C-alpha cells in the first residue's frame, strides 16, 4: 500500500481553521503516514498531547515551521523540517516575526480608523477569533464588524493603504536559515512557483530558473516541488532539478482548512508519495516521535 506524506499543513495556531488534533484526524482518515505541521512563525501546535496522538495513530510527525524571511527586499516563505521545537533561538525568531507582523496589522487598523471606516483599536485589541474559522485576527475582526463579507475580502485594504508584506521587517533569509539550522532543522524553500516569477503559459521561464538558482545558493537545502499552485510541468522540472543538484524534495497541500479552502484542498490531497520525499522523511524515520 502506498504511504503518503503531507509536509505543509497549517492549524489554528497560525491561520488555519483546524486544531492540531483535527489535522491529525484528517491525516489518519486520508492515509497520510508522514505529516509536518508548518504553522506560520509559531511552534505552539507541538504539544505533548499532539505527539502522543500522532504516535497512537501511527503517524510520523516531522516537526516543522514556516518562517517569513526577507531577501533583497522581498518576502519569502522558508520551511524548516526536523527542528527541535524547544530551541530558544528559533522560538525567539518566531516570536519576533509574529510581533512585527501584528505591529503591521495594527498600523493598518489605525489608518483605517483615521479614515472613518468604523474600526476601533480598543475594540480590536480585546477581540478574539471565533473557533473553526481560520485566517488572522484583523481579517476576522473586519468580517465580524460587518466591514467585509468574507475573510479574504479584507486583504484588499493592505494594498489600498500601501501595506505590503515585503515591507515588514521580518527575519532576513540569512537569519532564517541560521535559526533553522541551529534547531537541527533542514531549510526548504516553500512553493517557488508562487514566490518567484513563474507564468505557466509563458514560452520562456528563464527568469524563474535564474531567480531560483540564486536562492538555492544561499544555504537552502531543499525545495517544495509539489504544491497546489504548481502545475504538473513545474513539479516535474523542480523534482528533476533537485535530483540533479542534490537538493531535498518536499511537497504538501499548504492546508489551511476553511481559510483558502478552494485553493488548499484537504490534508493529503496532493497525493505525495512517501517515495518521492523519502530522502527528507528518512532523516527522522528512526527518531523518537517526540521533540
C-alpha positions, 0 to 999 in steps of 0.5 A: 500500500502506498504511504503518503506524506503531507509536509505543509499543513497549517492549524489554528495556531497560525491561520488555519481553521483546524486544531492540531488534533483535527489535522491529525484526524484528517491525516489518519482518515486520508492515509497520510503516514508522514505529516509536518505541521508548518504553522506560520512563525509559531511552534505552539501546535507541538504539544505533548498531547499532539505527539502522543496522538500522532504516535497512537495513530501511527503517524510520523510527525516531522516537526516543522515551521514556516518562517517569513524571511526577507531577501533583497527586499522581498518576502519569502516563505522558508520551511524548516523540517526536523527542528527541535521545537524547544530551541530558544533561538528559533522560538525567539525568531518566531516570536519576533516575526509574529510581533512585527507582523501584528505591529503591521496589522495594527498600523493598518487598523489605525489608518483605517480608523483615521479614515472613518471606516468604523474600526476601533483599536480598543475594540480590536485589541480585546477581540478574539477569533471565533473557533473553526474559522481560520485566517488572522485576527484583523481579517476576522475582526473586519468580517465580524464588524460587518466591514467585509463579507468574507475573510479574504475580502479584507486583504484588499485594504493592505494594498489600498493603504500601501501595506505590503508584506515585503515591507515588514521587517521580518527575519532576513533569509540569512537569519532564517536559515541560521535559526533553522539550522541551529534547531537541527532543522533542514531549510526548504524553500516553500512553493517557488512557483508562487514566490518567484516569477513563474507564468505557466503559459509563458514560452520562456521561464528563464527568469524563474530558473535564474531567480531560483538558482540564486536562492538555492545558493544561499544555504537552502537545502531543499525545495517544495516541488509539489504544491497546489499552485504548481502545475504538473510541468513545474513539479516535474522540472523542480523534482528533476532539478533537485535530483540533479543538484542534490537538493531535498524534495518536499511537497504538501497541500499548504492546508489551511482548512476553511481559510483558502479552502478552494485553493488548499484542498484537504490534508493529503490531497496532493497525493505525495508519495512517501517515495518521492520525499523519502530522502527528507522523511528518512532523516527522522524515520528512526527518531523518537516521535517526540521533540 
